[in-house]
């Protein structure tokens, strides 16, 4: 993924208002992120633990989505697999995150959910740049490049559901 500025991140959001995008907490370490190893930029809001954000490139343009975590522990699984990178985490390492749909459907309250690594570090797990505290990734016959392509494809399918 190519490096993004704070303004590019804010301008990329498709499922929140410009005012909401202007107020959201962006990562302070954008210049220090390992951009070459990221398929998407993902972060949790330190001031609002139920909010997360994800920005991906779709057709060469950044597309950002605001995500919500459930307010109860129902969305946290004892042990589950991320739907994007297929990493298995113990405890609360995978969370159900929901995103309001873009446009009129979102204004009517429609949303799409996905089980995803709670720390949004899928790209780093796939590349072996971040290891799990406990739990594991399945040993796969796919190459790292094929696993990256699958992760990007899974993310793209999720983002397509937001526009549909």
N, C-alpha and C positions, 0 to 999 in steps of 0.2 A: 504494500500500500504506500502511496506517496505521502509525504509529510503534510499535515494540515495546520493551518493557523487557527487561532481561537475564533476569529470571525468566520472562517470557512466552516468550522464545526457548527457554530450557531446558525449559519445560513442553510445548513444541510437538512435540518429537521423537517420531516414531512407529516408528523402526527401531533404537532403541538403548534400553538399560535406563535407569532413572532415575539410577542411579549414574554411568553413562557420560555422560549429559546433564549431570549436576552437575559433572563433571570437565572437560568440553570447554571450549576457549578461545573465549569469545564476543568479538565485536568491542568494542574499548574506545571506539569513536567512535559508538555507537548514536544518541546525541542529535544528532550532526552529519551523519548520513546524509541524502541527498536523497530522503526518503521519497515525496514526490509523483512522483518520476521512477522509482521502483522497482516492478517487478512482483513481485519477490522479493528477499529479503535473502540474499546469497551471500558467503561469505568462505572464505579458506584459513587453516588453522591454522599460524601462524608457527613453532610449536615442533614440528610434525609435518607436514612437507611433503607427505606422502602422504594427508593428510586435508583434506577440505573440507566445508562445511555449507551448507545451503540451507533457507530458511524462506519459505513462500508462504502466501497466504490461500486457503483452499478452503472454499467455502460459509460465508464470514464468519469462519472460525476459522483461526489460524495452524497450519500443518503443517510440521514440520521433518524433514529427512532428513540423515543422516550419509552422506557420500560418501567413497570411497577412490579414489586414483589408483593405477595400476599401479606396482609397485616397479621395473620396468624401463622402458626407453625404448619398448617395444612399443606402449604406449598413446598415445604422442605422435606426432602425424602431421607429415609434412613440410609439408603445406598441406591444410587441410580446412575444412569448413563446420560451424558449430555447428548441432546438431539443434533447438535452441530458437529462436534468433533469426535463423538463416540468414546469419550473418556469416562471411565467409571470412577465415581467418588464415593467415599464413605460419608456418613453423617450428613451434614448440611452442605456438602460440596456441589450439589446440583439443586437449583431452585426453579420453580415455575415462575416465569416472568411473562407478563402480559403487556401488550402494546395496543393502544387505542388505534383503530383503523384510521387511515388518512381520509380526509374529505368529509362528505356528508354522513357516511356510515359511522365514522368516529364521533361526529357531533351527536349522533343518535345513540351513542353508548356502545357500539359494537367494537369488539377487540379480538385479538388473536394471541394465543399463548404458546409458549415453547419452554421445554425443560432445557436449561443451559447451565454451564459451569458458573457457579455463583460469583466467582472472581472475574469472569469474562476473559479468561486467559487461554481460550481454546487454541489460538494460533501458536502459542508457546508450548502447549502440551503436545500438539501434533508434531512440532519440530524437535521435541526433546529438549527445549530451552528452559522449561520449567518442569520440575518433578513434583509428584504428589507427596503430601505428607504421609499418607497411607492410601491404599487403594492402588489401582494400576490401570494401565492402558493394555488392551488386548494385544497380543503379538499378532501382527497382521502380515499377510502376504503382499499387500499393496505397498508400493514405494511411498516414501514421504511425499513426493510430488502428487501421487494419486490420492493420498489422504488429504492433502491440502485442497486439491480440486474437489473432493467430496465435501469437505467442510464448507468451502465457498459455495458449492451447489446447494447444500442444505440451507445456508444463510440466505442465498438468493431466493429459494423457494419460500422461506418464511417472509421475506420482504415483499414478494409478489402477493402473498395472502393479504398483506396490509393494504395494498392498493386495489384489491379485488372487491 
